[in-house]
Structure formats: structure tokens, C-alpha cells
Amino acid sequence: MTSHTGRLYALALALLVFFLTWSAIAAAPWKPTSATSDPRLAALAARELRIRHESVVVARIVKHRWAVYRIELRKRQGQIAAAKRAVASTAAAPSVRVVSLPPLTITRTS
């Protein structure tokens, strides 16, 4: 094969065969296509459905708990504000008195 065109045709044919083989292997026609043929895949699909359902239930519970928490928080904040208003409305705090007392113990050196 001394002609350049023959070499180009051979290279093109080799690339075509390479890519056709690649696509045939990537398609994997020998693998089973149904998930029911393998019991592990069927169990995995059932587990996925169960986990999805549980996640929806958990999300609903969390949403309800947050709503209850927000209601209780607003109620508690109202109680704190009412207590602060009650303290502010009462008489002023008593003034501090400073008292000098004698020491409790007397120590003497010998």
C-alpha cells in the first residue's frame, strides 16, 4: 500500500469499525433490560419507593412541628414583653443604701 489514498481509506475504515464496535459495547445488548429479572433490583426499587414515602411523611411532620414552634414562640415572646411592661410600670427600683459595719472578726498579733 504505497498510495496515500489507500492509506486514508484504510484509516477511515479502521475508525469506522472502532466507533461501531465502541457503540455496540456501550449499548450492552446482553444485559437484561427489566428490573424484575433480578430480585435485588426489584428489592432496591421497592426500598426506594418506601424511602420516598417516608421522606414525605417526615417533611410533613417537620413542617407541622415548625408551625407549632412558631406559635409557641410568639406566645412566649408576648409573655416576656408583658412582663417587661409590668416591671416598667411598677415603681422605680429601690435605691441602694451603703452601710458601714464593723468587721466580724478581730485579729490581734502577739
Summary of the structure (lengths in Angstrom):
residues: 110
radius of gyration: 42.4
end to end distance: 125.8
largest distance: 126.5
contacts: 160
relative contact order: 0.03
helix: 71%
strand: 0%
